[in-house]
Amino acid sequence: MAEEMNQKLNSSENRKNKIIQNVAKILCVIIAFGLWIYVMMVESPEYEETFRNIPVNLIKTEALDQYDLAVYSGYGTVIDVKLAGKKSILSKVTPSDIVVTADVSKTEMTADSHAIKASINVPSGCKIIGGDSVYITVYFDESSQKTVSLSERRNNTNLSDGAFVGTIEWPFEKVTVTGAGTVLNRIEKAVVDIDMSGISRTTTITQTITLLDANDNVIESPYLDYYPKEVTLTIPINKTVTVPLDAYFKYGFLGYDNTEVIISPGSVDITGDADIINKGNLVESLEIDEKLDFSGNRCDKSVQLRFVDNVSVSTTSAQVTAIIDNSIRTRKITVFEENIRDVGANPGVKYSYSKDPVTVTLMGSMDALAALSASDINIVLDLSPYFGNNKGTVMVTGTIEINSDFSGQIIEVGSYNIPVTFTEPGS
């Protein structure tokens, strides 16, 4: 029994020792890996890396101005830079951390090619392998100036809902370019690209101006200077709609149920800003005055159309013809002195007016007209607008009053003016 217990204790002790040994091995591996990382990342001085296509920036190009020179070529030159250093440092370096410049003022000022030394600046802790004596070729040319026409290129011009681009007003028509003559000779025009997609209303935009050669290739160079470089434009978005013309009766006595109305032309084309067009109510309805516009049963008149502001139209006038059917007739009735009166005369105003009979023309249904007599009609003169300073004879328009059960079915045709003479008080 004791022997069996001792065997179990020994077996348990052996397992513990094996676990400790395994843990120790794992720790050794981790420590060794950490030491390797440390050596590779921190202590190793021999790590190298090549950074490719580092751009060379030309500096002090303004020194060429006093010699009437300009850089012709050299823009876009790139070089490869090989650096050495600790991996912990190089692993953090990016191409933008390496600055390469070439000072064009430190060479002969002639229109020719020049080998200019490039200066390479790298982050602290890095060393340039192969040295920093790198030369690039830069070409100088005689500086010149050129003026080119400005034009536009429109894209996606199929606008929705019948809208279209109106006339664009340009603030200027020319662009002045300064730079190397060799480059200037290639420039044929300046353009503004206008993308109409998404534009549904008049919009103001600011666009960059692009220089192009004869084949519409873009000419880019940091050593070209041109003015202006951008333009602010208002893009007018217009629409044209055809609007039917309609008419209404001023007093509502006549209507389309008893009067045929013909308007020529029957519609008008209206063009304007899309926002204005979309609001509607572009042209006023034509008015037909039942009292003044008819001769017998017919109205013929030319009407000037009235539109909202800031639109253009296909016509500015229309011919209106209105013909009353047989359900409406006219009748002439003479009104005598006893049915002519005045109202509203101001105190102290002395006046007199003619009491001669007046013949009025009435329009209405046959039954309504037949039921009328002369005694049913009054002519009333409103003298309230006239005061003591009014002298002489004034034509005052009389109001026709109809005292009949059919008064709502009758309207007078024409205007009836009666001469009223104002005199000095006491004269």
C-alpha positions in Angstrom: 0.0 0.0 0.0 2.8 2.4 1.0 4.7 1.4 -2.1 1.7 2.2 -4.3 1.4 5.6 -2.7 5.0 6.4 -3.3 4.7 5.5 -7.0 1.8 7.9 -7.4 3.8 10.7 -5.7 6.8 10.1 -7.9 4.6 10.1 -11.0 3.0 13.4 -10.0 6.4 15.0 -9.3 7.7 13.9 -12.8 4.7 15.5 -14.5 5.4 18.8 -12.7 9.0 18.7 -13.7 8.1 18.1 -17.4 5.7 21.1 -17.3 8.4 23.3 -15.8 10.9 22.2 -18.5 8.4 22.9 -21.3 7.5 26.3 -20.0 11.3 27.1 -19.7 11.8 26.0 -23.4 8.9 28.2 -24.6 10.3 31.2 -22.6 13.7 30.7 -24.2 12.2 30.7 -27.7 10.3 33.9 -27.0 13.3 35.6 -25.5 15.4 34.5 -28.4 12.8 35.8 -30.9 12.6 39.1 -29.1 16.4 39.4 -29.2 16.4 38.7 -32.9 13.7 41.3 -33.5 15.7 43.8 -31.4 18.8 43.2 -33.3 17.1 43.4 -36.7 15.0 46.5 -35.9 17.3 48.5 -33.6 20.9 47.4 -33.6 21.4 46.3 -37.2 23.2 49.1 -39.1 23.4 47.4 -42.4 19.7 47.4 -43.5 19.2 49.0 -47.0 16.1 50.1 -48.9 15.6 51.7 -52.3 13.0 54.4 -52.8 12.0 54.8 -56.4 10.6 57.6 -58.5 11.4 60.4 -56.1 10.5 63.7 -57.9 13.1 66.4 -58.4 11.8 69.9 -57.6 13.3 72.8 -59.5 13.9 75.7 -57.2 14.8 79.4 -57.7 13.4 79.4 -61.2 12.6 83.1 -60.8 16.3 83.8 -61.3 15.7 83.1 -65.0 13.3 86.1 -65.4 16.0 88.7 -65.6 17.6 86.9 -68.5 14.2 86.4 -70.3 14.5 82.7 -69.9 12.1 80.0 -68.8 12.4 76.3 -68.0 11.5 74.2 -71.0 12.1 70.7 -69.7 13.0 69.2 -66.4 9.6 69.1 -64.9 8.6 65.5 -63.8 12.2 64.2 -63.5 12.4 61.4 -61.0 15.3 59.5 -59.4 15.8 56.4 -57.3 17.4 56.9 -53.8 19.0 54.1 -51.9 19.2 54.5 -48.1 21.0 52.6 -45.3 20.2 52.6 -41.6 18.6 50.8 -38.8 15.5 49.0 -39.9 13.5 50.6 -37.1 14.2 54.0 -38.8 13.9 52.9 -42.4 10.6 51.1 -41.8 9.1 54.5 -41.0 10.5 56.4 -44.0 8.1 57.1 -46.9 8.9 58.6 -50.3 7.5 61.9 -49.3 10.1 62.1 -46.5 12.8 62.3 -49.1 13.2 65.8 -50.7 15.2 66.3 -53.9 15.8 69.8 -55.2 17.8 71.2 -58.1 18.8 74.9 -57.9 18.5 76.3 -61.4 20.1 79.6 -60.4 23.5 77.9 -60.0 24.2 77.3 -63.7 24.8 79.3 -66.8 21.9 81.5 -68.0 21.6 80.5 -71.6 18.9 78.9 -73.7 20.4 75.4 -73.7 20.5 72.2 -71.8 22.2 72.2 -68.4 23.3 69.5 -66.0 22.2 70.7 -62.6 23.2 68.9 -59.4 20.3 67.6 -57.4 20.4 68.0 -53.6 18.9 65.0 -51.6 17.7 65.6 -48.1 16.8 62.4 -46.1 15.4 61.9 -42.6 17.8 61.8 -39.6 19.4 58.4 -39.1 19.5 57.5 -42.8 22.5 57.5 -45.1 22.5 57.8 -48.9 24.3 54.9 -50.5 26.2 56.1 -53.5 26.5 59.7 -52.3 24.3 62.6 -53.2 26.1 63.7 -56.4 23.1 63.2 -58.7 22.8 65.5 -61.8 19.7 66.0 -63.9 19.3 67.6 -67.3 17.2 70.8 -67.4 16.5 72.8 -70.6 16.2 76.6 -70.7 14.4 78.4 -73.5 13.7 82.0 -74.2 10.7 83.3 -72.3 7.7 84.5 -74.3 4.0 85.4 -73.9 1.0 84.3 -75.9 -2.7 85.1 -75.9 -5.1 82.3 -76.8 -8.9 82.2 -77.1 -11.1 80.8 -74.4 -13.8 78.3 -75.4 -16.0 75.7 -73.7 -16.7 72.0 -73.9 -20.0 70.8 -72.6 -20.7 67.3 -71.4 -23.9 65.5 -70.5 -26.1 68.2 -72.1 -29.3 66.2 -72.4 -31.1 67.8 -69.6 -34.4 66.6 -68.2 -37.9 67.9 -68.7 -37.2 69.8 -71.9 -34.7 72.1 -70.3 -31.7 73.4 -72.2 -28.6 75.6 -71.6 -29.1 79.2 -72.5 -26.5 81.7 -73.7 -23.5 81.8 -71.3 -22.1 85.2 -70.6 -18.3 85.0 -70.4 -16.4 87.6 -68.3 -13.5 87.4 -70.7 -12.5 85.8 -74.0 -8.7 85.5 -73.9 -6.1 83.9 -71.7 -2.5 85.2 -71.5 0.2 82.5 -71.1 3.9 83.2 -70.2 6.7 80.6 -70.3 9.2 78.9 -72.5 8.6 79.7 -76.2 9.0 76.1 -77.2 6.1 75.2 -74.9 4.0 78.2 -75.9 4.2 77.2 -79.6 2.3 74.0 -78.7 -0.6 75.8 -77.0 -3.5 76.4 -79.4 -6.4 77.2 -77.0 -7.7 77.4 -73.5 -10.9 75.6 -72.6 -13.4 75.2 -69.8 -15.0 71.9 -69.3 -18.6 72.1 -68.2 -20.3 69.0 -66.9 -24.1 69.5 -67.1 -25.1 66.3 -65.3 -27.1 67.0 -62.2 -27.8 70.6 -63.2 -31.5 71.3 -63.4 -31.7 75.0 -62.7 -29.6 78.1 -63.4 -26.3 77.6 -61.5 -23.1 79.6 -60.9 -19.9 77.5 -61.0 -16.2 78.2 -60.9 -14.1 76.1 -63.3 -10.4 75.7 -63.9 -9.1 76.7 -67.3 -7.1 74.0 -69.2 -4.5 74.6 -71.9 -4.6 72.4 -75.0 -2.5 71.7 -78.1 -3.9 71.4 -81.6 -4.9 67.7 -80.9 -6.7 68.6 -77.7 -3.9 67.2 -75.5 -3.5 68.9 -72.2 -0.4 70.9 -71.7 0.8 71.0 -68.1 3.9 72.5 -66.7 4.6 74.2 -63.4 6.8 76.6 -65.3 3.9 78.0 -67.3 2.1 80.9 -65.9 -1.2 82.0 -67.3 -4.0 84.3 -66.3 -6.7 83.9 -65.5 -6.5 80.3 -64.3 -10.2 79.9 -63.5 -13.5 81.4 -64.5 -16.8 81.9 -62.7 -19.8 81.3 -64.9 -23.5 81.4 -64.6 -25.1 78.5 -66.5 -28.6 79.6 -67.5 -31.0 76.6 -67.6 -34.0 77.5 -69.7 -37.2 75.8 -70.8 -39.7 76.4 -73.6 -43.3 75.6 -73.1 -46.4 76.0 -75.3 -49.1 77.7 -73.3 -52.7 77.7 -74.6 -54.4 81.1 -74.6 -57.7 81.5 -73.0 -60.2 84.3 -72.3 -62.6 85.3 -69.6 -65.7 87.7 -69.6 -65.1 90.7 -67.4 -68.6 90.8 -65.8 -69.4 87.2 -66.0 -72.6 88.0 -67.9 -71.6 86.0 -71.0 -70.0 82.6 -70.9 -68.8 79.8 -73.0 -72.3 78.2 -72.9 -73.7 81.1 -74.9 -70.7 82.6 -76.7 -68.2 81.1 -79.1 -64.7 82.4 -78.5 -61.9 82.1 -81.0 -58.4 83.2 -80.2 -55.7 83.4 -82.9 -53.1 82.1 -82.4 -54.5 79.6 -80.0 -51.2 79.2 -78.0 -47.9 81.0 -77.5 -44.4 79.6 -77.0 -42.7 81.0 -73.9 -39.0 80.6 -73.2 -37.3 81.6 -69.9 -35.4 80.5 -66.9 -36.5 77.0 -65.8 -37.5 78.1 -62.3 -39.8 80.8 -63.8 -41.3 78.4 -66.3 -41.9 75.7 -63.7 -43.9 78.1 -61.6 -46.6 78.5 -64.3 -49.0 81.4 -64.6 -46.9 82.7 -67.5 -49.5 84.7 -69.4 -52.6 86.5 -68.3 -56.0 85.4 -69.6 -57.5 87.7 -72.2 -60.4 89.9 -71.1 -63.6 90.3 -73.0 -65.7 93.3 -71.8 -69.4 92.5 -72.4 -70.2 96.2 -72.2 -67.6 97.7 -74.5 -66.2 95.0 -76.8 -69.3 94.0 -78.7 -70.9 95.4 -81.8 -74.2 93.6 -82.1 -73.6 90.0 -81.2 -69.9 90.0 -82.2 -66.6 91.1 -80.6 -63.5 91.5 -82.8 -60.4 92.9 -81.1 -56.6 92.7 -81.0 -55.2 92.2 -77.6 -51.6 92.7 -76.3 -50.6 89.7 -74.3 -49.2 90.2 -70.8 -46.5 87.9 -69.6 -44.4 87.4 -66.4 -41.1 89.2 -66.5 -37.9 88.0 -68.0 -39.3 85.6 -70.7 -39.3 85.7 -74.5 -42.3 84.8 -76.5 -43.3 83.7 -80.0 -45.9 86.5 -80.3 -47.0 89.5 -78.2 -50.6 89.9 -79.4 -53.6 87.8 -80.3 -56.9 88.3 -82.2 -60.0 87.6 -80.1 -63.4 86.9 -81.8 -66.5 86.3 -79.7 -69.9 85.5 -81.2 -73.0 85.4 -79.1 -75.6 82.8 -79.9 -79.3 83.4 -80.5 -80.2 82.9 -76.8 -78.8 86.4 -76.1 -80.3 89.5 -77.9 -80.0 93.2 -77.8 -82.7 95.9 -77.4 -82.5 99.7 -77.6 -84.6 101.7 -75.1 -84.8 105.5 -74.7 -84.5 106.9 -71.2 -86.2 110.2 -70.6 -85.5 113.1 -68.3 -87.4 111.8 -65.3 -85.1 108.7 -65.2 -81.9 110.7 -65.3 -80.6 111.8 -61.9 -77.4 112.6 -60.0 -76.1 111.6 -56.6 -73.3 112.5 -54.3 -73.0 116.2 -55.2 -70.6 118.1 -52.7 -72.0 121.1 -50.8 -71.5 124.5 -52.6 -70.9 122.9 -56.0 -73.1 124.5 -58.7 -73.8 122.4 -61.8 -76.3 121.6 -64.5 -76.5 118.8 -67.0 -78.5 117.9 -70.1 -81.8 116.2 -69.6 -82.2 115.2 -73.2 -83.4 111.6 -73.8 -80.6 109.0 -73.9 -81.0 105.8 -75.9 -79.3 102.8 -74.3 -78.6 99.4 -75.7 -79.3 96.4 -73.4 -78.2 92.8 -73.8 -80.0 89.8 -72.3 -82.4 87.0 -72.9 -85.4 87.6 -75.1 -87.8 87.2 -72.2 -85.9 89.6 -70.0 -85.6 92.3 -72.6 -89.3 92.0 -73.6 -90.4 92.5 -70.0 -88.5 95.9 -69.8 -90.0 99.3 -70.2 -88.4 102.7 -70.3 -89.5 103.5 -66.7 -87.5 100.5 -65.5 -84.2 102.1 -66.5 -82.4 104.9 -64.7 -79.2 106.7 -65.6 -77.4 107.8 -62.4 -74.5 110.4 -62.4 -72.1 110.2 -59.5 -70.9 113.8 -58.8 -69.0 113.0 -55.6 -65.5 113.3 -57.3 -66.2 117.0 -58.2 -65.6 120.0 -55.9 -65.9 123.8 -56.1 -62.6 124.1 -58.1 -64.1 122.2 -61.0 -65.2 124.6 -63.7 -66.5 124.1 -67.2 -68.1 121.1 -68.8 -67.1 117.6 -67.9 -68.4 114.3 -69.5 -69.6 112.1 -66.7 -70.3 108.5 -67.3 -73.7 107.4 -66.1 -74.4 104.2 -64.3 -77.3 102.2 -65.7 -79.7 100.9 -63.1 -82.4 98.3 -64.1 -85.3 98.0 -61.8 -86.8 94.7 -62.9 -87.2 91.1 -61.8 -85.0 90.3 -64.7 -82.2 92.7 -63.9 -79.7 89.9 -63.3 -80.3 88.7 -66.8 -79.6 92.1 -68.5 -76.5 94.2 -69.0 -76.0 97.5 -70.8 -73.8 97.6 -73.9 -71.7 100.7 -74.4 -70.8 103.7 -72.3 -73.2 106.6 -71.7 -71.6 110.0 -71.0 -73.6 113.1 -70.1 -72.1 116.6 -70.2 -72.2 118.2 -66.8 -71.4 122.0 -66.6 -69.8 123.3 -63.3 -70.2 127.1 -62.7 -69.0 129.6 -60.0 -71.3 129.8 -57.0 -73.7 132.8 -57.5 -73.1 133.0 -61.2 
